[in-house]
Amino acid sequence: MRDVCRAFSLLLLLATIVAPAPAIAQCDAPIDLGRGPVNFYVPDSYDPDEPAPLVVLLHGRGGAGSLQERYMGFRPMADRFGFLYAYPDGTRDISGVLFWNGTDACCDYGGTGVDDSGYLLELVETIEAQCNVDPRKIYFTGHSNGGFMSYRMACDHARRIAAIAPLAGATYYDPADCRPRRPVHVLHVHGTRDETIFYDGGGLGGVLYPGAVASVETWADYNGCRAEGAAAPAGLDLDEELEGRETHRMRFTRACSAGGSAELWTIEDGGHVPALSSNYARAISEFLLAHPKPGQCSGSERVVAKRCTRSGKLILKLRAGLARDGYRVELENGEYLYGVLNRKGRAKVRFKGLPDGDGTARITFGCGEVEVVPFECG
């Protein structure tokens, strides 16, 4: 009997040794929510012990997630800035093309009523369940129909989404159709010669949509911002087929509720599918990451050094912020830059071509800490 007990104990020990450990979800595990595999990219720098931002890219009608990524190229930015990145597919309509059921104007032309808003929220929650996602840094961006859908997500899930950056999309024509429960940062990008989604607004399927300016002004109002926007003196080069810095910027940031702002980047003479320069993905990524939901600061965020050369080059060194937090720096003349702190909570900011004389720089860390520093050039 004693030998039998010993044998039984040995079998139990062996079973304990060889039994598989409980399954633990991996961040890069395949995701399929009933529509097929979702394109999901985890950068090599991902650390499960550190919360990471999440960026979701939405394709236009007739496109696909992989094609949209090929066009916009956010994967290198995911590596550069350390964010998780999803670029899913919508559903097919009766003509066989992929679409998103965004606003009433775009683009459920078959009247399917598919709940893409719920699907994309489930996608976010699924990624949160298997990865360490920073709940303050969930972002959506998209092109055309994907831009409309980004606005829909901001309307429906303002408590979850920190910022959106639609290209050639629009929000609801009637402001009453969208009731965001929290402020959401909005960056709208649009070409003035867009012949598909008109810069000044138009209609799709008999339903009106607002223009670029109206979309941004509507969200400025949702976010409690003052009605007057401020133009930035320096433009951006976002379309490589157009000469110079063809993109003009207008911001609504004054008196906004915490966690909200609105911004318009107008690509002068840009079309519906701009020839995006290598600056585009980086500029959008920096904007998004610089606009998280308000959170708790470290209490030590500060500018540790400032210098302005005789040639008008201003250099500011930021330190002691939260790792990978965003920041915004604005000068009195309206010029501004976005960026992301490194893993040590540091960054170096540079402005060029400043005139001689005194000035001030306003630094806003993503967590909400603000510092204003004077400087002198010349």
Secondary structure, 3 states (H helix, E strand, C coil): CHHHHHHHHHHHHHHHHHCCCCCCCCCCCCCECCCCECCEECCCCCCCCCCEEEEEEECCCCCCHHHHHHHHCCHHHHHHHCCEEECCCCEECCCCCEECCCECCECCCCCCCCCHHHHHHHHHHHHHHHCCEEEEEEEEEEECHHHHHHHHHHHHCCCCCCEEEEECCCCCCCHHHCCCCCCCEEEEEEECCCCCCCCCEEEECCEEEECHHHHHHHHHHHCCCCCCCEECCCCECCECCCCCCCEEEEEECCCCCCCCEEEEEEECCCCCCCCECCHHHHHHHHHHHCCCCCCCCCCCCEEEEEEECCCCCEEEEEECCCCCCEEEEEECCCCEEEEECCCCCCEEEEECCCCCEEEEEEEEECCCCEEEEEEEEC
